[in-house]
Amino acid sequence: MYIERNQSGDFILESSELAERFGLSSDEFRQHLRRGSVMSMVERGEAEDAGTCRLSVRLGNRMWRAILDDQGRVASEEMTILRSRGRP
């Protein structure tokens, strides 16, 4: 996966590549984006992980995560199925 950064430092990911990770067509993924059901987060590495970033994209109970090295390349990625929280 190719990940860019814009002039303000924000990460730019191809929606078609993310759609593929989630097992969706590009159109289905864009519909989720428009509805606001896709959430993302960036965490920057500290101490021995300084210079790296972890990108997380969540859709429903699925989360895709990528670790970027200090050059901005994808060092690893994974898809996780999140467990639902039980009721108290």
The 8 nearest C-alpha neighbors of each residue, nearest first, counted from 0:
[[1, 2, 16, 73, 12, 13, 72, 17],
 [0, 2, 3, 12, 13, 72, 73, 16],
 [3, 1, 12, 11, 0, 10, 4, 72],
 [4, 2, 11, 10, 5, 1, 12, 71],
 [5, 3, 10, 9, 8, 11, 6, 2],
 [4, 6, 8, 9, 7, 10, 3, 11],
 [7, 5, 8, 4, 9, 10, 3, 11],
 [6, 8, 5, 9, 4, 10, 11, 3],
 [9, 7, 5, 4, 6, 10, 3, 11],
 [10, 8, 4, 5, 7, 11, 6, 3],
 [9, 11, 4, 3, 8, 12, 5, 2],
 [12, 10, 3, 4, 2, 9, 13, 5],
 [13, 11, 2, 14, 10, 3, 1, 17],
 [12, 14, 16, 15, 17, 11, 2, 1],
 [13, 15, 17, 16, 18, 12, 25, 28],
 [16, 14, 18, 25, 13, 17, 19, 24],
 [17, 15, 19, 13, 18, 14, 20, 0],
 [16, 18, 20, 14, 19, 15, 21, 13],
 [19, 17, 23, 15, 21, 16, 28, 20],
 [18, 20, 22, 16, 17, 21, 23, 15],
 [19, 21, 17, 18, 22, 16, 63, 78],
 [20, 22, 18, 19, 23, 17, 61, 63],
 [23, 21, 19, 20, 18, 24, 17, 28],
 [24, 22, 18, 21, 19, 27, 28, 25],
 [23, 25, 27, 26, 18, 28, 19, 22],
 [24, 26, 15, 28, 18, 27, 29, 23],
 [25, 27, 29, 24, 28, 30, 23, 18],
 [28, 26, 30, 24, 29, 25, 23, 31],
 [27, 29, 25, 31, 30, 18, 26, 23],
 [28, 30, 32, 26, 31, 27, 25, 33],
 [31, 29, 33, 27, 32, 28, 34, 26],
 [30, 32, 34, 28, 36, 29, 33, 37],
 [33, 31, 29, 35, 30, 34, 37, 36],
 [34, 32, 30, 35, 31, 29, 36, 37],
 [35, 33, 31, 32, 36, 30, 37, 29],
 [36, 34, 32, 33, 37, 31, 38, 30],
 [35, 37, 31, 34, 32, 58, 38, 59],
 [38, 36, 58, 32, 35, 57, 31, 39],
 [39, 37, 57, 56, 36, 58, 40, 35],
 [40, 38, 56, 55, 57, 37, 41, 54],
 [39, 41, 55, 54, 56, 42, 38, 53],
 [42, 40, 54, 53, 55, 43, 52, 39],
 [43, 41, 53, 52, 44, 54, 40, 55],
 [42, 44, 52, 51, 53, 41, 45, 50],
 [43, 45, 49, 48, 51, 52, 50, 42],
 [44, 46, 49, 48, 47, 43, 50, 51],
 [45, 47, 49, 48, 44, 50, 51, 43],
 [46, 48, 49, 45, 44, 50, 51, 43],
 [49, 47, 44, 45, 46, 51, 50, 43],
 [50, 48, 45, 44, 46, 51, 47, 43],
 [49, 51, 69, 44, 48, 52, 68, 43],
 [52, 50, 68, 69, 44, 67, 49, 48],
 [53, 51, 43, 67, 44, 42, 66, 54],
 [52, 54, 66, 42, 65, 41, 67, 43],
 [53, 55, 41, 65, 64, 40, 52, 66],
 [56, 54, 64, 40, 39, 63, 41, 53],
 [57, 55, 39, 63, 62, 38, 64, 40],
 [58, 56, 62, 38, 37, 61, 39, 63],
 [57, 59, 37, 61, 60, 36, 62, 38],
 [60, 58, 61, 57, 36, 37, 62, 81],
 [59, 61, 81, 80, 58, 62, 82, 57],
 [62, 60, 80, 58, 59, 79, 57, 81],
 [61, 63, 57, 79, 56, 78, 58, 64],
 [62, 64, 78, 56, 55, 77, 79, 57],
 [65, 63, 55, 77, 76, 54, 62, 78],
 [64, 66, 76, 54, 53, 75, 67, 73],
 [65, 67, 53, 75, 74, 52, 73, 76],
 [68, 66, 73, 52, 72, 71, 74, 51],
 [67, 69, 51, 71, 70, 72, 74, 73],
 [68, 70, 50, 51, 71, 67, 72, 49],
 [71, 69, 68, 72, 67, 50, 51, 73],
 [72, 70, 67, 68, 69, 73, 2, 51],
 [73, 71, 67, 68, 70, 74, 2, 69],
 [72, 74, 67, 75, 66, 65, 68, 71],
 [73, 75, 67, 66, 68, 72, 76, 65],
 [76, 74, 66, 73, 65, 77, 67, 64],
 [75, 77, 65, 64, 66, 78, 74, 73],
 [78, 76, 64, 63, 79, 65, 75, 62],
 [77, 79, 63, 62, 64, 80, 61, 76],
 [80, 78, 62, 61, 81, 63, 77, 64],
 [79, 81, 61, 60, 62, 82, 78, 63],
 [82, 80, 60, 61, 79, 83, 62, 59],
 [81, 83, 84, 80, 60, 85, 61, 79],
 [84, 82, 85, 81, 60, 86, 80, 59],
 [83, 85, 82, 86, 87, 81, 60, 80],
 [86, 84, 83, 87, 82, 81, 60, 80],
 [85, 87, 84, 83, 82, 81, 60, 59],
 [86, 85, 84, 83, 82, 81, 60, 59]]
